[in-house]
């Protein structure tokens, strides 16, 4: 349950940061560094980041940002699938 709450919170934070950064880009205000936005995605907020990127049309054409975000999502999907497979999970969790 705690893990679910974490993912909900980190994805909401990612979406909020994308919204704020888009608003700031339009008004010429202080911007959130791209490394911060990508860092939140790496920490589990990639779904919220991608949804917000598309919804607010923010950083969709900016390269390499868009490609890096897509790479983070691909890596996280691969890791989730790998952990869902019993053989992979047993291999990763086996005592050394």
Buried (B, 14 or more C-beta within 10 A) or exposed (E): EEEEEEBEEBBEBBBBBBBBBBEEBEEEEEEBEBEEBBEBBBBBBBBBBBBBBEEBEBBEEEEEBBEBBBBBBEEBEEEEEEEEEEEEEEEEEEEE
